[in-house]
Amino acid sequence: MELPIVEFPTYVEELSEEFRSLFEQERQENQFKRLMTGFVMAERKTIAHMNGLFTFHTNQSNLNRFITSSDWDQLEMSRIQIKMINEIELKGIVVLDDYIVEKYGTEIYGVDWHCDHAKKRNIWGLQITDCILSGNGIYPLISSVYLKKKSRWLTTEGFKSKITMQQEHLTRLVELQLNFSCVVMDIWYFCKTLTQHIENLEKDWVAQSKTNRLVKYHGRWIALKQFAQILIHDKNTRFRVVQLGDNTYMMKAITINMNGMGMIRLLLSLNDKGNFKFYATNRLDWDEIAIIKRYSRRWDIEVWHREGKGRYGIEDCQLRCNESVSKHLTLNAVAVTLLEIASLLSPVYAMLIKQGRTPEMKHRWILVELVSQLISSAQSIGEKEVKQIIESILCPYKSTMIKQMAK
């Protein structure tokens, strides 16, 4: 059973001050704080469920309207979020990817059939292109719903490929002055259109490459997998032994001409099972460690996807228009950012580091404060208020129509 919430966590109260200028009314600010708390602490992320967690709550429609019809500036909220990230992260790496969220309704904005390569089947749901900043923490940045060419949700703006969407995301991040120096992406985003855009933004990039990409060797074009076999059997080519975690790899970085990409720095990585993987970058001066160290940050977006789809409510989102879904994703990203920043600044940071700063540990840290608040509240309030707390546990979705607690 979830814990009833009688007060906002301290970090939400303190860090939400940065966003106060976005809201014309105090009740809008309070709805913002409810979402910042609910996205983190609620087991289910429907509006009704998050609203019902609070002992002193109004009708859930008020919280719903905050997302669907209030006029706060979404771009300005992202600007404030990035300003806060910049204050704690002097530099970072932006990771690009996309993911699919399974849905069951037909009126949820953006739903369609999508091929899930991991599950090897088609899935009915949303496909979301997104990006994160990987630094001392993991910060979701900009997310957009991908619409297929024949999607019934397409408007007059027309179709946008995932490549185009990520170009727009990166341009926005530069305009918002995010501190980052490099972009990392997997095989599916490795193309000249995107890498050229990144270079035009004066950023570096690292990407995994398919094995059938062609490189020029001794005057002829050969596939990477063939090129790797030539190098591994060449007695004059020395591979570097690199230890990553518990695994040992043989790596070799070489500058070479790749078909369609021009001169790139290629990293060949051979694992203990004899399998090659290939990585490319525009930085011709980087060695094996510099390249793989940056590409390894791509794992952070996988961590976020697991968290975002489950713990942070993207699976529970049932909104029916583009603007509402976009606002939901923005609020979601801000909620994660506030918790990440709070954990980095917390006096218990050393303990969180010792435990790997896992999402579970960070949520337990906030839960400790909520337990303390509940105990203190029970000791200081009257019988009527105690009954309200009990009622909030037994009937969490009942609208009490009681004003939010006094500040």
C-alpha positions in Angstrom: 0.0 0.0 0.0 1.2 3.5 -0.8 1.8 6.1 1.8 -0.7 9.0 2.0 1.1 12.3 1.4 0.4 15.1 3.8 3.1 17.5 2.6 5.2 18.0 -0.5 8.8 16.6 -0.1 11.3 19.3 0.9 13.2 19.0 -2.4 10.0 19.6 -4.4 9.1 22.7 -2.3 12.6 24.1 -2.7 13.4 23.3 -6.3 9.9 24.2 -7.5 10.7 27.8 -6.6 12.5 28.1 -10.0 9.3 27.5 -11.9 7.0 29.9 -9.9 7.1 32.6 -12.6 5.4 30.2 -15.0 2.1 30.1 -13.1 -0.3 33.0 -12.7 -2.1 31.4 -9.7 -0.9 29.7 -6.6 -3.2 26.7 -7.2 -1.4 26.1 -10.6 1.9 26.1 -8.7 0.4 23.6 -6.2 -0.8 21.3 -9.1 2.7 21.4 -10.5 4.1 20.3 -7.1 1.5 17.5 -6.9 2.7 16.2 -10.3 6.4 16.6 -9.3 5.7 14.4 -6.2 3.2 12.0 -7.8 5.4 11.1 -10.8 8.0 10.0 -8.3 6.0 8.4 -5.5 2.8 7.0 -7.0 2.7 3.3 -8.0 0.3 4.2 -10.8 0.6 7.5 -12.7 -2.9 8.2 -13.8 -4.1 11.6 -12.8 -6.8 10.2 -10.5 -4.3 8.0 -8.7 -1.6 10.7 -8.2 -4.3 13.2 -7.1 -5.7 10.6 -4.6 -2.3 10.1 -2.9 -2.6 13.5 -1.2 -4.6 13.6 2.0 -5.9 17.1 1.3 -6.9 17.0 -2.3 -9.5 18.6 -4.6 -11.3 16.9 -7.5 -8.9 15.2 -9.9 -10.2 17.2 -12.8 -8.3 20.2 -11.5 -5.0 18.3 -11.9 -6.1 17.1 -15.3 -6.9 20.6 -16.5 -3.4 21.7 -15.4 -2.0 19.4 -18.2 -4.8 19.6 -20.8 -5.9 23.2 -20.8 -3.7 25.5 -18.6 -1.6 28.0 -20.5 1.8 27.7 -18.8 4.7 27.9 -21.2 6.2 24.5 -22.1 9.3 25.9 -23.8 10.0 28.1 -20.8 9.7 25.2 -18.4 12.3 23.3 -20.5 14.5 26.3 -20.4 14.4 26.5 -16.6 15.0 22.7 -16.4 18.1 23.0 -18.5 19.3 26.0 -16.6 19.1 23.9 -13.4 20.9 21.0 -15.1 23.7 23.4 -16.2 24.2 24.5 -12.7 25.1 21.0 -11.6 26.5 19.5 -14.8 29.4 21.4 -16.3 29.5 19.1 -19.3 27.7 16.0 -20.5 26.9 13.7 -23.4 23.5 13.8 -25.2 22.2 10.3 -26.1 19.6 9.8 -28.8 17.2 6.9 -29.1 13.5 6.0 -29.3 11.3 3.5 -27.5 7.8 2.0 -27.8 5.1 2.1 -25.1 2.4 -0.5 -25.4 -1.2 0.9 -25.2 -4.6 -0.7 -25.3 -6.9 2.2 -26.3 -7.7 3.5 -29.8 -8.2 7.2 -28.9 -4.9 7.8 -27.2 -3.0 10.4 -29.2 -0.4 8.8 -31.6 -1.3 5.1 -31.1 -0.4 2.9 -34.0 1.2 -0.5 -34.8 5.0 -0.4 -34.4 7.6 -3.1 -35.0 9.4 -3.8 -31.7 12.8 -5.2 -32.7 13.5 -6.3 -29.1 10.3 -8.3 -28.8 10.4 -9.3 -32.5 6.7 -8.5 -33.0 4.4 -5.6 -33.8 3.0 -3.7 -30.8 0.1 -1.3 -30.6 1.2 1.8 -28.8 3.3 5.0 -28.9 6.7 5.3 -30.4 8.6 8.1 -28.8 11.9 9.7 -30.0 13.8 11.2 -27.1 17.2 12.2 -25.8 18.9 12.4 -22.4 21.9 14.1 -20.9 24.4 11.6 -19.4 26.6 13.3 -16.8 26.9 12.7 -13.1 23.2 12.0 -13.3 20.7 11.0 -16.0 18.4 13.7 -17.2 15.6 13.2 -19.7 15.4 16.2 -22.0 13.1 16.4 -25.0 10.6 13.7 -26.1 8.2 13.7 -29.1 5.7 11.2 -30.3 6.7 9.7 -33.7 3.8 9.5 -36.2 4.1 7.1 -39.2 3.6 8.4 -42.7 0.0 7.2 -42.9 -0.9 7.9 -39.3 -4.5 9.3 -38.8 -2.9 11.7 -36.2 -0.9 13.6 -38.8 -1.8 17.3 -39.1 -1.0 19.9 -41.7 2.6 19.9 -40.5 3.1 16.6 -42.3 5.3 13.6 -41.7 8.6 13.9 -39.8 11.2 11.0 -39.8 12.9 10.1 -36.5 16.1 11.6 -37.9 14.3 14.9 -38.5 12.8 14.9 -35.1 16.2 14.3 -33.4 17.7 17.1 -35.5 15.0 19.4 -34.1 15.7 18.1 -30.6 19.4 18.8 -30.9 18.8 22.3 -32.3 16.5 23.1 -29.4 19.0 21.9 -26.9 21.7 24.2 -28.4 19.2 27.1 -28.4 18.4 26.4 -24.7 22.2 26.4 -24.1 22.5 23.0 -22.6 26.1 22.1 -21.6 27.1 19.2 -23.8 30.0 18.4 -26.1 29.1 15.1 -27.8 26.2 13.2 -29.2 26.0 9.4 -28.9 23.6 7.2 -31.0 23.1 3.6 -32.0 23.1 1.9 -35.4 19.7 3.2 -36.5 20.6 6.9 -36.2 24.0 6.6 -37.9 23.6 8.5 -41.1 25.2 11.5 -42.9 22.2 13.7 -42.5 22.3 13.5 -38.7 26.0 13.5 -38.2 26.4 16.6 -40.5 23.7 18.4 -38.5 25.5 17.6 -35.3 28.8 18.9 -36.7 27.0 22.1 -37.9 26.0 22.6 -34.3 29.7 22.3 -33.5 29.3 19.1 -31.5 31.2 15.8 -31.7 29.5 12.5 -32.3 30.0 8.7 -31.7 27.8 6.0 -33.3 27.7 2.3 -33.6 28.0 1.1 -37.2 26.5 -1.8 -39.1 28.9 -4.5 -40.1 28.1 -4.2 -43.8 29.2 -0.5 -44.1 31.9 -0.1 -46.7 35.4 1.3 -46.0 38.2 2.0 -48.5 41.2 -0.3 -48.0 44.1 -0.5 -50.4 42.1 1.2 -53.1 38.9 -0.9 -52.9 35.7 -0.8 -50.9 35.2 -3.7 -48.5 32.6 -4.4 -45.7 33.6 -3.7 -42.1 33.4 -7.4 -41.2 35.8 -8.2 -43.9 38.1 -5.4 -42.9 38.1 -6.6 -39.3 39.2 -10.0 -40.4 42.1 -8.6 -42.4 43.3 -6.5 -39.4 43.0 -9.3 -36.9 45.3 -11.5 -39.0 47.7 -8.8 -39.8 50.8 -9.3 -37.7 51.7 -5.6 -38.0 48.4 -4.5 -36.5 48.4 -4.2 -32.7 45.1 -4.3 -30.8 44.8 -2.7 -27.4 43.5 -4.7 -24.4 40.6 -2.7 -22.7 38.8 -3.8 -19.6 35.2 -2.6 -19.3 33.6 -3.8 -16.0 34.1 -7.6 -15.9 34.7 -7.9 -19.6 37.9 -7.7 -21.6 38.0 -6.5 -25.2 40.6 -6.2 -28.0 40.2 -2.8 -29.6 41.8 -0.9 -32.5 41.1 2.7 -33.5 42.0 3.7 -37.1 41.3 6.6 -39.4 39.6 5.5 -42.6 37.3 6.6 -45.5 33.8 5.2 -45.0 31.4 5.1 -48.0 28.9 8.0 -47.6 30.5 9.4 -44.5 34.0 10.5 -45.6 37.0 10.3 -43.3 36.0 9.0 -39.8 37.8 7.4 -36.9 36.7 3.8 -36.7 36.9 1.7 -33.6 36.9 -2.1 -33.9 36.1 -4.0 -30.7 36.5 -7.8 -30.4 35.0 -9.6 -27.4 36.1 -12.9 -25.8 33.6 -14.8 -28.0 35.2 -13.6 -31.2 32.5 -11.1 -32.1 33.3 -7.7 -33.6 31.4 -4.5 -33.1 32.2 -1.2 -34.9 32.0 2.4 -33.7 32.6 5.6 -35.7 33.3 9.2 -34.7 34.1 12.5 -36.4 37.0 13.0 -33.9 40.1 11.7 -35.8 42.3 12.4 -32.8 40.5 10.1 -30.3 42.0 6.8 -29.2 40.2 3.6 -28.2 39.5 4.7 -24.6 38.2 8.1 -25.7 35.7 6.6 -28.1 34.4 3.7 -26.1 34.2 5.8 -22.9 31.8 8.1 -24.6 29.8 5.4 -26.4 29.3 3.5 -23.2 27.2 6.4 -21.9 24.5 5.2 -24.3 23.5 2.7 -21.7 22.1 5.5 -19.6 19.2 6.1 -22.0 18.2 2.4 -21.6 18.1 3.0 -17.8 15.8 5.9 -18.4 13.5 4.0 -20.7 12.9 1.3 -18.1 12.2 4.0 -15.5 10.2 6.3 -17.8 7.8 3.6 -19.1 7.1 2.2 -15.7 7.9 4.3 -12.7 7.4 7.7 -14.3 4.0 7.0 -15.8 4.4 7.1 -19.6 2.7 3.7 -19.7 -0.3 5.2 -17.8 -0.6 8.3 -20.0 -4.1 8.3 -21.6 -4.2 11.8 -23.2 -5.9 12.4 -26.5 -4.1 15.4 -28.1 -0.6 16.2 -29.1 -0.2 19.3 -26.8 -1.4 17.4 -23.8 0.9 14.4 -24.4 3.8 16.8 -25.0 3.1 18.7 -21.7 2.9 15.3 -19.9 6.3 14.3 -21.3 7.8 17.7 -20.3 6.4 17.5 -16.8 7.7 13.9 -16.5 11.2 15.0 -17.5 11.2 17.9 -15.0 10.1 15.5 -12.2 13.0 13.2 -12.9 15.4 16.1 -13.1 14.3 17.5 -9.8 14.8 14.2 -8.0 18.2 13.7 -9.8 19.4 17.1 -8.8 18.1 16.7 -5.2 19.9 13.3 -4.8 23.2 14.8 -6.1 23.0 17.7 -3.6 21.7 15.5 -0.7 23.7 15.0 2.5 23.0 11.2 2.0 24.6 11.4 -1.5 27.5 9.3 -0.3 25.1 6.5 0.8 23.3 6.7 -2.5 26.6 6.4 -4.4 27.6 3.4 -2.3 24.3 1.8 -3.3 24.9 2.6 -6.9 22.4 5.6 -6.9 19.8 3.2 -8.1 16.3 4.5 -8.7 15.0 2.4 -5.9 17.4 4.0 -3.4 16.5 7.5 -4.5 12.8 6.8 -4.0 13.4 5.2 -0.6 15.3 8.4 0.4 12.2 10.5 -0.4 9.9 7.9 1.3 11.8 8.3 4.6 10.8 12.0 4.6 7.2 11.3 3.8 7.0 8.8 6.6 8.4 11.4 9.0 5.9 14.0 7.7 3.0 11.6 8.3 4.1 10.8 11.8 4.6 14.5 12.7 1.2 15.4 11.2 -0.6 12.7 13.2 1.0 14.0 16.4 0.0 17.6 15.8 -3.4 17.6 14.2 -6.9 17.0 15.6 -9.2 14.0 15.4 -11.0 15.4 12.3 -7.8 15.6 10.3 -6.7 12.1 11.5 -10.0 10.8 10.1 -9.3 12.5 6.8 -5.9 10.8 6.6 -7.6 7.4 7.3 -10.2 8.2 4.6 -7.5 9.0 2.1 -6.1 5.5 2.6 -9.4 3.7 2.4 -10.9 5.9 -0.3 -8.0 7.5 -2.2 -10.0 8.6 -5.2 -12.8 10.4 -3.2 -12.7 14.1 -3.9 -12.7 15.7 -0.4 -13.1 19.2 -1.9 -10.9 20.4 1.0 -8.5 23.2 0.1 -4.9 22.3 -0.1 -3.1 22.5 3.2 -2.0 25.9 4.4 1.6 26.7 3.6 
